[in-house]
Amino acid sequence: MPKDRTPTLEQLRAQNAWERSKHYNKDHVILAKGLPALIMNSGLLQVMAFLHEKGRKKPHCEDLAKDLRMWLHCRFPEVPESFEEFMETLLKAQPSRFQEVTSEAFAWLKWLRQMAAARVGGK
């Protein structure tokens, strides 16, 4: 009997986080480890705005924000990847949808924290 080879959502998150973290460095790892707490304390949109602003001088901030937006777009195609459109879409989103997107951000970041640390620590 053939086994189902369809990856689970957890596997997809892990694969994406592994791939995205390929070019990360220590700064990315430190930021990735702190992002869930920042989101919990300030909210997803405030943190995305913070990362975008900081990304002008600290590329690792924009890298992480872009990678998170890309993943959220994969999971929720109506959520654009570009910063401006991402923000505008979520500002107008239904509260339940906004919560789903935020929950997915936490789930992906859980993987990213581990994958980035494993990649950078192994260099």
CNS distance restraints for C-alpha pairs under 8 A (distance, minus, plus):
assign (resid   7 and name CA) (resid  11 and name CA) 5.72 0.50 0.50
assign (resid   7 and name CA) (resid  12 and name CA) 6.39 0.50 0.50
assign (resid   8 and name CA) (resid  12 and name CA) 6.28 0.50 0.50
assign (resid   9 and name CA) (resid  13 and name CA) 6.16 0.50 0.50
assign (resid  10 and name CA) (resid  14 and name CA) 6.12 0.50 0.50
assign (resid  11 and name CA) (resid  15 and name CA) 5.99 0.50 0.50
assign (resid  12 and name CA) (resid  16 and name CA) 6.05 0.50 0.50
assign (resid  13 and name CA) (resid  17 and name CA) 6.06 0.50 0.50
assign (resid  13 and name CA) (resid 107 and name CA) 7.81 0.50 0.50
assign (resid  13 and name CA) (resid 108 and name CA) 5.63 0.50 0.50
assign (resid  13 and name CA) (resid 111 and name CA) 6.70 0.50 0.50
assign (resid  14 and name CA) (resid  18 and name CA) 6.00 0.50 0.50
assign (resid  14 and name CA) (resid 108 and name CA) 7.61 0.50 0.50
assign (resid  14 and name CA) (resid 111 and name CA) 5.58 0.50 0.50
assign (resid  14 and name CA) (resid 112 and name CA) 7.42 0.50 0.50
assign (resid  14 and name CA) (resid 115 and name CA) 7.61 0.50 0.50
assign (resid  15 and name CA) (resid  19 and name CA) 6.15 0.50 0.50
assign (resid  16 and name CA) (resid  20 and name CA) 5.96 0.50 0.50
assign (resid  16 and name CA) (resid  71 and name CA) 7.60 0.50 0.50
assign (resid  17 and name CA) (resid  21 and name CA) 6.00 0.50 0.50
assign (resid  17 and name CA) (resid 108 and name CA) 7.15 0.50 0.50
assign (resid  17 and name CA) (resid 109 and name CA) 7.97 0.50 0.50
assign (resid  17 and name CA) (resid 111 and name CA) 6.07 0.50 0.50
assign (resid  17 and name CA) (resid 112 and name CA) 4.76 0.50 0.50
assign (resid  17 and name CA) (resid 115 and name CA) 6.29 0.50 0.50
assign (resid  17 and name CA) (resid 116 and name CA) 7.62 0.50 0.50
assign (resid  18 and name CA) (resid  22 and name CA) 6.57 0.50 0.50
assign (resid  18 and name CA) (resid 112 and name CA) 7.05 0.50 0.50
assign (resid  18 and name CA) (resid 115 and name CA) 5.37 0.50 0.50
assign (resid  18 and name CA) (resid 116 and name CA) 7.09 0.50 0.50
assign (resid  20 and name CA) (resid  67 and name CA) 6.63 0.50 0.50
assign (resid  21 and name CA) (resid 112 and name CA) 7.21 0.50 0.50
assign (resid  21 and name CA) (resid 115 and name CA) 6.80 0.50 0.50
assign (resid  21 and name CA) (resid 116 and name CA) 5.17 0.50 0.50
assign (resid  21 and name CA) (resid 119 and name CA) 7.19 0.50 0.50
assign (resid  22 and name CA) (resid 116 and name CA) 7.70 0.50 0.50
assign (resid  22 and name CA) (resid 119 and name CA) 7.01 0.50 0.50
assign (resid  24 and name CA) (resid  28 and name CA) 5.63 0.50 0.50
assign (resid  24 and name CA) (resid  29 and name CA) 7.28 0.50 0.50
assign (resid  24 and name CA) (resid  60 and name CA) 7.88 0.50 0.50
assign (resid  24 and name CA) (resid 116 and name CA) 6.68 0.50 0.50
assign (resid  24 and name CA) (resid 119 and name CA) 7.84 0.50 0.50
assign (resid  24 and name CA) (resid 120 and name CA) 6.81 0.50 0.50
assign (resid  25 and name CA) (resid  29 and name CA) 6.56 0.50 0.50
assign (resid  25 and name CA) (resid 120 and name CA) 5.85 0.50 0.50
assign (resid  26 and name CA) (resid  30 and name CA) 6.27 0.50 0.50
assign (resid  26 and name CA) (resid 120 and name CA) 6.49 0.50 0.50
assign (resid  27 and name CA) (resid  31 and name CA) 6.23 0.50 0.50
assign (resid  27 and name CA) (resid  60 and name CA) 6.51 0.50 0.50
assign (resid  28 and name CA) (resid  32 and name CA) 5.96 0.50 0.50
assign (resid  28 and name CA) (resid  60 and name CA) 5.48 0.50 0.50
assign (resid  28 and name CA) (resid  61 and name CA) 7.43 0.50 0.50
assign (resid  28 and name CA) (resid  64 and name CA) 7.18 0.50 0.50
assign (resid  28 and name CA) (resid 116 and name CA) 7.52 0.50 0.50
assign (resid  29 and name CA) (resid  33 and name CA) 6.16 0.50 0.50
assign (resid  29 and name CA) (resid 113 and name CA) 6.63 0.50 0.50
assign (resid  29 and name CA) (resid 116 and name CA) 5.69 0.50 0.50
assign (resid  29 and name CA) (resid 117 and name CA) 5.70 0.50 0.50
assign (resid  29 and name CA) (resid 120 and name CA) 7.54 0.50 0.50
assign (resid  30 and name CA) (resid  34 and name CA) 6.58 0.50 0.50
assign (resid  31 and name CA) (resid  35 and name CA) 6.12 0.50 0.50
assign (resid  31 and name CA) (resid  61 and name CA) 7.48 0.50 0.50
assign (resid  32 and name CA) (resid  36 and name CA) 7.80 0.50 0.50
assign (resid  32 and name CA) (resid  64 and name CA) 7.47 0.50 0.50
assign (resid  32 and name CA) (resid 109 and name CA) 7.04 0.50 0.50
assign (resid  32 and name CA) (resid 112 and name CA) 6.86 0.50 0.50
assign (resid  32 and name CA) (resid 113 and name CA) 5.28 0.50 0.50
assign (resid  32 and name CA) (resid 116 and name CA) 7.83 0.50 0.50
assign (resid  33 and name CA) (resid 113 and name CA) 5.35 0.50 0.50
assign (resid  34 and name CA) (resid  38 and name CA) 6.35 0.50 0.50
assign (resid  35 and name CA) (resid  39 and name CA) 6.09 0.50 0.50
assign (resid  35 and name CA) (resid 109 and name CA) 7.64 0.50 0.50
assign (resid  36 and name CA) (resid  40 and name CA) 6.09 0.50 0.50
assign (resid  36 and name CA) (resid 106 and name CA) 6.18 0.50 0.50
assign (resid  36 and name CA) (resid 109 and name CA) 6.92 0.50 0.50
assign (resid  36 and name CA) (resid 110 and name CA) 7.98 0.50 0.50
assign (resid  37 and name CA) (resid  41 and name CA) 6.09 0.50 0.50
assign (resid  38 and name CA) (resid  42 and name CA) 5.84 0.50 0.50
assign (resid  38 and name CA) (resid  43 and name CA) 7.32 0.50 0.50
assign (resid  38 and name CA) (resid  47 and name CA) 6.70 0.50 0.50
assign (resid  39 and name CA) (resid  43 and name CA) 4.53 0.50 0.50
assign (resid  39 and name CA) (resid  44 and name CA) 5.10 0.50 0.50
assign (resid  39 and name CA) (resid  46 and name CA) 7.82 0.50 0.50
assign (resid  39 and name CA) (resid  47 and name CA) 6.01 0.50 0.50
assign (resid  40 and name CA) (resid  44 and name CA) 7.80 0.50 0.50
assign (resid  42 and name CA) (resid  46 and name CA) 6.11 0.50 0.50
assign (resid  42 and name CA) (resid  47 and name CA) 6.66 0.50 0.50
assign (resid  43 and name CA) (resid  47 and name CA) 6.29 0.50 0.50
assign (resid  44 and name CA) (resid  48 and name CA) 6.11 0.50 0.50
assign (resid  44 and name CA) (resid 102 and name CA) 6.36 0.50 0.50
assign (resid  45 and name CA) (resid  49 and name CA) 6.12 0.50 0.50
assign (resid  45 and name CA) (resid  87 and name CA) 6.73 0.50 0.50
assign (resid  45 and name CA) (resid  90 and name CA) 7.82 0.50 0.50
assign (resid  46 and name CA) (resid  50 and name CA) 6.09 0.50 0.50
assign (resid  47 and name CA) (resid  51 and name CA) 6.08 0.50 0.50
assign (resid  48 and name CA) (resid  52 and name CA) 6.11 0.50 0.50
assign (resid  48 and name CA) (resid  65 and name CA) 6.34 0.50 0.50
assign (resid  49 and name CA) (resid  53 and name CA) 6.20 0.50 0.50
assign (resid  50 and name CA) (resid  54 and name CA) 6.09 0.50 0.50
assign (resid  51 and name CA) (resid  55 and name CA) 5.72 0.50 0.50
assign (resid  51 and name CA) (resid  61 and name CA) 5.12 0.50 0.50
assign (resid  51 and name CA) (resid  62 and name CA) 5.92 0.50 0.50
assign (resid  51 and name CA) (resid  64 and name CA) 7.98 0.50 0.50
assign (resid  51 and name CA) (resid  65 and name CA) 6.16 0.50 0.50
assign (resid  52 and name CA) (resid  56 and name CA) 7.10 0.50 0.50
assign (resid  52 and name CA) (resid  61 and name CA) 6.98 0.50 0.50
assign (resid  52 and name CA) (resid  62 and name CA) 5.66 0.50 0.50
assign (resid  52 and name CA) (resid  65 and name CA) 6.97 0.50 0.50
assign (resid  52 and name CA) (resid  83 and name CA) 7.64 0.50 0.50
assign (resid  54 and name CA) (resid  58 and name CA) 5.82 0.50 0.50
assign (resid  54 and name CA) (resid  59 and name CA) 7.98 0.50 0.50
assign (resid  54 and name CA) (resid  61 and name CA) 6.21 0.50 0.50
assign (resid  54 and name CA) (resid  62 and name CA) 7.36 0.50 0.50
assign (resid  55 and name CA) (resid  59 and name CA) 4.97 0.50 0.50
assign (resid  55 and name CA) (resid  60 and name CA) 6.78 0.50 0.50
assign (resid  55 and name CA) (resid  61 and name CA) 4.72 0.50 0.50
assign (resid  55 and name CA) (resid  62 and name CA) 4.31 0.50 0.50
assign (resid  55 and name CA) (resid  63 and name CA) 7.71 0.50 0.50
assign (resid  56 and name CA) (resid  62 and name CA) 7.51 0.50 0.50
assign (resid  58 and name CA) (resid  62 and name CA) 7.27 0.50 0.50
assign (resid  59 and name CA) (resid  63 and name CA) 6.09 0.50 0.50
assign (resid  60 and name CA) (resid  64 and name CA) 6.20 0.50 0.50
assign (resid  61 and name CA) (resid  65 and name CA) 6.26 0.50 0.50
assign (resid  62 and name CA) (resid  66 and name CA) 5.90 0.50 0.50
assign (resid  63 and name CA) (resid  67 and name CA) 6.11 0.50 0.50
assign (resid  64 and name CA) (resid  68 and name CA) 6.09 0.50 0.50
assign (resid  65 and name CA) (resid  69 and name CA) 6.12 0.50 0.50
assign (resid  66 and name CA) (resid  70 and name CA) 6.06 0.50 0.50
assign (resid  66 and name CA) (resid  81 and name CA) 7.31 0.50 0.50
assign (resid  66 and name CA) (resid  82 and name CA) 7.92 0.50 0.50
assign (resid  66 and name CA) (resid  83 and name CA) 7.94 0.50 0.50
assign (resid  67 and name CA) (resid  71 and name CA) 6.27 0.50 0.50
assign (resid  68 and name CA) (resid  72 and name CA) 6.15 0.50 0.50
assign (resid  68 and name CA) (resid 105 and name CA) 6.99 0.50 0.50
assign (resid  68 and name CA) (resid 108 and name CA) 7.86 0.50 0.50
assign (resid  68 and name CA) (resid 109 and name CA) 7.96 0.50 0.50
assign (resid  69 and name CA) (resid  73 and name CA) 6.03 0.50 0.50
assign (resid  69 and name CA) (resid  80 and name CA) 7.52 0.50 0.50
assign (resid  69 and name CA) (resid  81 and name CA) 5.15 0.50 0.50
assign (resid  69 and name CA) (resid  82 and name CA) 7.54 0.50 0.50
assign (resid  69 and name CA) (resid  83 and name CA) 7.84 0.50 0.50
assign (resid  69 and name CA) (resid  86 and name CA) 7.53 0.50 0.50
assign (resid  70 and name CA) (resid  74 and name CA) 6.32 0.50 0.50
assign (resid  70 and name CA) (resid  81 and name CA) 5.40 0.50 0.50
assign (resid  71 and name CA) (resid  75 and name CA) 6.41 0.50 0.50
assign (resid  71 and name CA) (resid 108 and name CA) 7.86 0.50 0.50
assign (resid  72 and name CA) (resid  76 and name CA) 5.79 0.50 0.50
assign (resid  72 and name CA) (resid  77 and name CA) 7.80 0.50 0.50
assign (resid  72 and name CA) (resid  79 and name CA) 6.92 0.50 0.50
assign (resid  72 and name CA) (resid  81 and name CA) 7.87 0.50 0.50
assign (resid  72 and name CA) (resid 101 and name CA) 6.91 0.50 0.50
assign (resid  72 and name CA) (resid 104 and name CA) 7.22 0.50 0.50
assign (resid  72 and name CA) (resid 105 and name CA) 6.94 0.50 0.50
assign (resid  73 and name CA) (resid  77 and name CA) 4.87 0.50 0.50
assign (resid  73 and name CA) (resid  78 and name CA) 6.96 0.50 0.50
assign (resid  73 and name CA) (resid  79 and name CA) 5.17 0.50 0.50
assign (resid  73 and name CA) (resid  80 and name CA) 5.76 0.50 0.50
assign (resid  73 and name CA) (resid  81 and name CA) 5.88 0.50 0.50
assign (resid  76 and name CA) (resid 101 and name CA) 7.62 0.50 0.50
assign (resid  79 and name CA) (resid  85 and name CA) 7.84 0.50 0.50
assign (resid  79 and name CA) (resid  86 and name CA) 5.84 0.50 0.50
assign (resid  79 and name CA) (resid  89 and name CA) 6.36 0.50 0.50
assign (resid  79 and name CA) (resid  90 and name CA) 7.38 0.50 0.50
assign (resid  80 and name CA) (resid  85 and name CA) 5.78 0.50 0.50
assign (resid  80 and name CA) (resid  86 and name CA) 4.95 0.50 0.50
assign (resid  80 and name CA) (resid  89 and name CA) 7.53 0.50 0.50
assign (resid  81 and name CA) (resid  85 and name CA) 7.31 0.50 0.50
assign (resid  81 and name CA) (resid  86 and name CA) 6.04 0.50 0.50
assign (resid  82 and name CA) (resid  86 and name CA) 5.80 0.50 0.50
assign (resid  83 and name CA) (resid  87 and name CA) 6.13 0.50 0.50
assign (resid  84 and name CA) (resid  88 and name CA) 6.21 0.50 0.50
assign (resid  85 and name CA) (resid  89 and name CA) 5.90 0.50 0.50
assign (resid  86 and name CA) (resid  90 and name CA) 6.25 0.50 0.50
assign (resid  87 and name CA) (resid  91 and name CA) 5.97 0.50 0.50
assign (resid  88 and name CA) (resid  92 and name CA) 6.46 0.50 0.50
assign (resid  89 and name CA) (resid  93 and name CA) 6.12 0.50 0.50
assign (resid  90 and name CA) (resid  98 and name CA) 6.33 0.50 0.50
assign (resid  93 and name CA) (resid  97 and name CA) 6.24 0.50 0.50
assign (resid  93 and name CA) (resid  98 and name CA) 5.83 0.50 0.50
assign (resid  94 and name CA) (resid  98 and name CA) 6.15 0.50 0.50
assign (resid  95 and name CA) (resid  99 and name CA) 6.15 0.50 0.50
assign (resid  96 and name CA) (resid 100 and name CA) 6.30 0.50 0.50
assign (resid  97 and name CA) (resid 101 and name CA) 6.25 0.50 0.50
assign (resid  98 and name CA) (resid 102 and name CA) 6.18 0.50 0.50
assign (resid  99 and name CA) (resid 103 and name CA) 6.01 0.50 0.50
assign (resid 100 and name CA) (resid 104 and name CA) 6.16 0.50 0.50
assign (resid 101 and name CA) (resid 105 and name CA) 6.21 0.50 0.50
assign (resid 102 and name CA) (resid 106 and name CA) 6.45 0.50 0.50
assign (resid 103 and name CA) (resid 107 and name CA) 6.30 0.50 0.50
assign (resid 104 and name CA) (resid 108 and name CA) 6.13 0.50 0.50
assign (resid 105 and name CA) (resid 109 and name CA) 6.03 0.50 0.50
assign (resid 106 and name CA) (resid 110 and name CA) 6.15 0.50 0.50
assign (resid 107 and name CA) (resid 111 and name CA) 6.98 0.50 0.50
assign (resid 108 and name CA) (resid 112 and name CA) 6.22 0.50 0.50
assign (resid 109 and name CA) (resid 113 and name CA) 5.92 0.50 0.50
assign (resid 110 and name CA) (resid 114 and name CA) 6.83 0.50 0.50
assign (resid 111 and name CA) (resid 115 and name CA) 6.05 0.50 0.50
assign (resid 112 and name CA) (resid 116 and name CA) 5.71 0.50 0.50
assign (resid 113 and name CA) (resid 117 and name CA) 6.18 0.50 0.50
assign (resid 114 and name CA) (resid 118 and name CA) 6.11 0.50 0.50
assign (resid 115 and name CA) (resid 119 and name CA) 6.12 0.50 0.50
assign (resid 116 and name CA) (resid 120 and name CA) 6.02 0.50 0.50
assign (resid 117 and name CA) (resid 121 and name CA) 5.65 0.50 0.50
assign (resid 118 and name CA) (resid 122 and name CA) 5.94 0.50 0.50
assign (resid 119 and name CA) (resid 123 and name CA) 6.57 0.50 0.50
